[in-house]
Amino acid sequence: MKCLKQIFQLQVHENTINNALTNAGYHHRIARRRLYLNKRDQKRRLRFAKEHKDWTIQQWASVLFCDEMSVKLFMERKTPEHVWRKANEEFHRDCIDYSKRPQGTGLMFWGAFRKGRIGPGVFF
């Protein structure tokens, strides 16, 4: 609120601004975190989704899914970024936190699974 007060040089209490935004349908929320995707990757993901939208459970059961994650050590936690948005704007570009994750010492974990089976999982 202080930013809005400063930007627009408003002589009102912060609660007045909060109430006005809330009455207009805006709510203070934590911004969704998303990896930034360029246009090419957005098109590839959409094409993949369209090509596989009618797959059966049996077809998906033959797919091996894998992913990795990093666990950072000895680093400060980042404070979540907040945005004012309406309910239907959850995934609007202006309401998403695209910031890169901090670099530093850590561990990587890689894992895989498919229907009815888990593993392997590896730290490195």
C-alpha atoms as an extended CHARMM CRD file, in Angstrom:
* protein
*
       124  EXT
         1         1  MET       CA              0.0000000000        0.0000000000        0.0000000000  PROA      1               0.0000000000
         2         2  LYS       CA              2.8300000000        2.3800000000        0.7150000000  PROA      2               0.0000000000
         3         3  CYS       CA              3.8940000000        2.0790000000       -2.9150000000  PROA      3               0.0000000000
         4         4  LEU       CA              0.4470000000        3.1180000000       -4.1420000000  PROA      4               0.0000000000
         5         5  LYS       CA              0.3490000000        5.9660000000       -1.6390000000  PROA      5               0.0000000000
         6         6  GLN       CA              3.7480000000        7.1680000000       -2.8350000000  PROA      6               0.0000000000
         7         7  ILE       CA              3.1510000000        6.6600000000       -6.5530000000  PROA      7               0.0000000000
         8         8  PHE       CA             -0.1630000000        8.4890000000       -6.5780000000  PROA      8               0.0000000000
         9         9  GLN       CA              0.6670000000       10.8160000000       -3.6650000000  PROA      9               0.0000000000
        10        10  LEU       CA             -2.5200000000        9.7820000000       -1.8770000000  PROA      10              0.0000000000
        11        11  GLN       CA             -3.3940000000       11.3210000000        1.4670000000  PROA      11              0.0000000000
        12        12  VAL       CA             -5.4400000000        8.3630000000        2.7380000000  PROA      12              0.0000000000
        13        13  HSD       CA             -4.9570000000        5.5660000000        5.2500000000  PROA      13              0.0000000000
        14        14  GLU       CA             -3.6830000000        2.2110000000        3.9440000000  PROA      14              0.0000000000
        15        15  ASN       CA             -6.9130000000        0.5460000000        5.0880000000  PROA      15              0.0000000000
        16        16  THR       CA             -8.8670000000        2.8340000000        2.7490000000  PROA      16              0.0000000000
        17        17  ILE       CA             -6.8330000000        1.5810000000       -0.2050000000  PROA      17              0.0000000000
        18        18  ASN       CA             -7.1920000000       -2.0460000000        0.9690000000  PROA      18              0.0000000000
        19        19  ASN       CA            -10.9680000000       -1.6640000000        1.2750000000  PROA      19              0.0000000000
        20        20  ALA       CA            -11.2880000000       -0.0130000000       -2.1380000000  PROA      20              0.0000000000
        21        21  LEU       CA             -9.2940000000       -2.7860000000       -3.8390000000  PROA      21              0.0000000000
        22        22  THR       CA            -11.2540000000       -5.4920000000       -2.0170000000  PROA      22              0.0000000000
        23        23  ASN       CA            -14.5750000000       -3.8690000000       -2.9690000000  PROA      23              0.0000000000
        24        24  ALA       CA            -13.4010000000       -3.8090000000       -6.5970000000  PROA      24              0.0000000000
        25        25  GLY       CA            -12.8310000000       -7.5970000000       -6.4550000000  PROA      25              0.0000000000
        26        26  TYR       CA             -9.0540000000       -7.5920000000       -5.8920000000  PROA      26              0.0000000000
        27        27  HSD       CA             -7.4030000000       -9.7180000000       -3.2120000000  PROA      27              0.0000000000
        28        28  HSD       CA             -3.8650000000       -9.7590000000       -1.8350000000  PROA      28              0.0000000000
        29        29  ARG       CA             -2.3750000000      -13.1390000000       -2.7380000000  PROA      29              0.0000000000
        30        30  ILE       CA              0.9980000000      -14.8380000000       -2.9780000000  PROA      30              0.0000000000
        31        31  ALA       CA              2.1230000000      -14.7980000000       -6.6090000000  PROA      31              0.0000000000
        32        32  ARG       CA              2.2470000000      -18.2050000000       -8.2670000000  PROA      32              0.0000000000
        33        33  ARG       CA              5.7890000000      -19.3540000000       -9.0590000000  PROA      33              0.0000000000
        34        34  ARG       CA              6.3330000000      -20.5080000000      -12.5870000000  PROA      34              0.0000000000
        35        35  LEU       CA              9.3390000000      -21.2250000000      -14.7080000000  PROA      35              0.0000000000
        36        36  TYR       CA              9.5840000000      -18.7070000000      -17.5170000000  PROA      36              0.0000000000
        37        37  LEU       CA              8.7560000000      -20.3580000000      -20.8390000000  PROA      37              0.0000000000
        38        38  ASN       CA              9.6380000000      -18.7310000000      -24.1190000000  PROA      38              0.0000000000
        39        39  LYS       CA              7.1050000000      -18.7190000000      -26.9800000000  PROA      39              0.0000000000
        40        40  ARG       CA              8.6420000000      -21.7960000000      -28.6570000000  PROA      40              0.0000000000
        41        41  ASP       CA              8.4250000000      -23.9060000000      -25.4850000000  PROA      41              0.0000000000
        42        42  GLN       CA              4.8700000000      -22.6730000000      -24.8130000000  PROA      42              0.0000000000
        43        43  LYS       CA              3.8500000000      -23.8640000000      -28.2980000000  PROA      43              0.0000000000
        44        44  ARG       CA              5.6020000000      -27.2210000000      -27.8210000000  PROA      44              0.0000000000
        45        45  ARG       CA              3.8550000000      -27.8530000000      -24.5040000000  PROA      45              0.0000000000
        46        46  LEU       CA              0.4640000000      -26.8920000000      -25.9140000000  PROA      46              0.0000000000
        47        47  ARG       CA              1.0010000000      -29.1630000000      -28.9490000000  PROA      47              0.0000000000
        48        48  PHE       CA              1.9850000000      -32.0580000000      -26.6340000000  PROA      48              0.0000000000
        49        49  ALA       CA             -1.1180000000      -31.5100000000      -24.4870000000  PROA      49              0.0000000000
        50        50  LYS       CA             -3.4100000000      -31.4520000000      -27.5170000000  PROA      50              0.0000000000
        51        51  GLU       CA             -1.8080000000      -34.5760000000      -29.0170000000  PROA      51              0.0000000000
        52        52  HSD       CA             -2.1880000000      -36.5480000000      -25.7750000000  PROA      52              0.0000000000
        53        53  LYS       CA             -5.4810000000      -35.2020000000      -24.3720000000  PROA      53              0.0000000000
        54        54  ASP       CA             -7.4290000000      -38.3220000000      -25.3910000000  PROA      54              0.0000000000
        55        55  TRP       CA             -4.9330000000      -40.9100000000      -24.1630000000  PROA      55              0.0000000000
        56        56  THR       CA             -6.3510000000      -43.7400000000      -22.0840000000  PROA      56              0.0000000000
        57        57  ILE       CA             -5.1530000000      -44.8130000000      -18.6470000000  PROA      57              0.0000000000
        58        58  GLN       CA             -3.4790000000      -47.8060000000      -20.2900000000  PROA      58              0.0000000000
        59        59  GLN       CA             -1.4910000000      -45.5670000000      -22.6300000000  PROA      59              0.0000000000
        60        60  TRP       CA             -0.3480000000      -43.3080000000      -19.7590000000  PROA      60              0.0000000000
        61        61  ALA       CA              0.5410000000      -46.4170000000      -17.7240000000  PROA      61              0.0000000000
        62        62  SER       CA              3.3260000000      -47.1730000000      -20.2130000000  PROA      62              0.0000000000
        63        63  VAL       CA              5.0080000000      -43.7850000000      -19.6770000000  PROA      63              0.0000000000
        64        64  LEU       CA              7.9280000000      -43.2880000000      -17.3150000000  PROA      64              0.0000000000
        65        65  PHE       CA              7.8090000000      -39.8870000000      -15.5770000000  PROA      65              0.0000000000
        66        66  CYS       CA             10.9280000000      -38.3360000000      -14.0830000000  PROA      66              0.0000000000
        67        67  ASP       CA             11.8740000000      -35.0410000000      -12.5130000000  PROA      67              0.0000000000
        68        68  GLU       CA             14.6040000000      -33.4500000000      -10.4770000000  PROA      68              0.0000000000
        69        69  MET       CA             14.7270000000      -30.8920000000       -7.7130000000  PROA      69              0.0000000000
        70        70  SER       CA             17.4350000000      -29.0320000000       -5.8830000000  PROA      70              0.0000000000
        71        71  VAL       CA             17.6990000000      -28.5850000000       -2.1480000000  PROA      71              0.0000000000
        72        72  LYS       CA             19.7790000000      -25.5200000000       -1.3000000000  PROA      72              0.0000000000
        73        73  LEU       CA             21.9150000000      -25.5850000000        1.8320000000  PROA      73              0.0000000000
        74        74  PHE       CA             22.7310000000      -22.6810000000        4.1320000000  PROA      74              0.0000000000
        75        75  MET       CA             20.6890000000      -20.1520000000        2.1870000000  PROA      75              0.0000000000
        76        76  GLU       CA             18.1030000000      -17.6490000000        3.3280000000  PROA      76              0.0000000000
        77        77  ARG       CA             14.5230000000      -18.2990000000        2.3550000000  PROA      77              0.0000000000
        78        78  LYS       CA             13.1020000000      -15.9410000000       -0.2100000000  PROA      78              0.0000000000
        79        79  THR       CA             10.0960000000      -13.9530000000        0.9570000000  PROA      79              0.0000000000
        80        80  PRO       CA              7.0960000000      -14.7960000000       -1.2430000000  PROA      80              0.0000000000
        81        81  GLU       CA              6.0790000000      -12.0750000000       -3.6660000000  PROA      81              0.0000000000
        82        82  HSD       CA              2.5250000000      -10.7880000000       -3.2100000000  PROA      82              0.0000000000
        83        83  VAL       CA              0.1700000000       -9.4000000000       -5.8430000000  PROA      83              0.0000000000
        84        84  TRP       CA             -3.2660000000       -7.8190000000       -5.8870000000  PROA      84              0.0000000000
        85        85  ARG       CA             -5.4330000000       -9.7650000000       -8.3300000000  PROA      85              0.0000000000
        86        86  LYS       CA             -8.9490000000      -10.8810000000       -9.0850000000  PROA      86              0.0000000000
        87        87  ALA       CA             -9.9530000000      -14.5400000000       -8.7080000000  PROA      87              0.0000000000
        88        88  ASN       CA             -9.7610000000      -15.2600000000      -12.4550000000  PROA      88              0.0000000000
        89        89  GLU       CA             -6.2790000000      -13.6850000000      -12.8080000000  PROA      89              0.0000000000
        90        90  GLU       CA             -4.3740000000      -16.3550000000      -10.8880000000  PROA      90              0.0000000000
        91        91  PHE       CA             -2.2550000000      -17.3380000000      -13.8930000000  PROA      91              0.0000000000
        92        92  HSD       CA             -2.1290000000      -13.9510000000      -15.6500000000  PROA      92              0.0000000000
        93        93  ARG       CA              1.4450000000      -13.0740000000      -16.6260000000  PROA      93              0.0000000000
        94        94  ASP       CA              1.4430000000      -10.0110000000      -14.3590000000  PROA      94              0.0000000000
        95        95  CYS       CA              0.4780000000      -12.1470000000      -11.3420000000  PROA      95              0.0000000000
        96        96  ILE       CA              3.2050000000      -14.7910000000      -11.6730000000  PROA      96              0.0000000000
        97        97  ASP       CA              6.6280000000      -14.7260000000      -10.0290000000  PROA      97              0.0000000000
        98        98  TYR       CA              9.1220000000      -15.7330000000      -12.7340000000  PROA      98              0.0000000000
        99        99  SER       CA             12.2130000000      -14.9850000000      -10.6320000000  PROA      99              0.0000000000
       100       100  LYS       CA             15.0640000000      -17.4450000000      -10.8620000000  PROA      100             0.0000000000
       101       101  ARG       CA             15.8050000000      -19.6320000000       -7.9180000000  PROA      101             0.0000000000
       102       102  PRO       CA             18.9140000000      -18.6800000000       -5.9420000000  PROA      102             0.0000000000
       103       103  GLN       CA             22.2260000000      -20.2550000000       -6.8970000000  PROA      103             0.0000000000
       104       104  GLY       CA             24.3720000000      -21.8900000000       -4.2470000000  PROA      104             0.0000000000
       105       105  THR       CA             25.5390000000      -25.0890000000       -2.6390000000  PROA      105             0.0000000000
       106       106  GLY       CA             22.9910000000      -27.8230000000       -2.5370000000  PROA      106             0.0000000000
       107       107  LEU       CA             21.9200000000      -31.3270000000       -3.3620000000  PROA      107             0.0000000000
       108       108  MET       CA             20.0920000000      -32.5430000000       -6.4120000000  PROA      108             0.0000000000
       109       109  PHE       CA             17.4810000000      -35.2730000000       -6.2600000000  PROA      109             0.0000000000
       110       110  TRP       CA             16.3010000000      -37.1500000000       -9.3380000000  PROA      110             0.0000000000
       111       111  GLY       CA             13.4200000000      -39.5980000000       -9.2960000000  PROA      111             0.0000000000
       112       112  ALA       CA             11.2050000000      -41.5830000000      -11.6310000000  PROA      112             0.0000000000
       113       113  PHE       CA              7.8560000000      -43.3430000000      -11.4490000000  PROA      113             0.0000000000
       114       114  ARG       CA              5.1650000000      -44.9690000000      -13.5720000000  PROA      114             0.0000000000
       115       115  LYS       CA              1.8210000000      -46.5490000000      -12.8170000000  PROA      115             0.0000000000
       116       116  GLY       CA              2.2240000000      -48.9450000000       -9.9070000000  PROA      116             0.0000000000
       117       117  ARG       CA              6.0080000000      -48.4940000000       -9.6290000000  PROA      117             0.0000000000
       118       118  ILE       CA              8.2770000000      -46.0080000000       -7.8980000000  PROA      118             0.0000000000
       119       119  GLY       CA             11.9860000000      -45.4860000000       -8.3060000000  PROA      119             0.0000000000
       120       120  PRO       CA             14.7430000000      -45.1630000000       -8.6060000000  PROA      120             0.0000000000
       121       121  GLY       CA             15.4780000000      -42.0140000000       -6.5910000000  PROA      121             0.0000000000
       122       122  VAL       CA             19.0140000000      -40.6620000000       -6.5230000000  PROA      122             0.0000000000
       123       123  PHE       CA             20.7310000000      -37.8440000000       -4.6040000000  PROA      123             0.0000000000
       124       124  PHE       CA             23.7880000000      -36.3180000000       -6.2640000000  PROA      124             0.0000000000
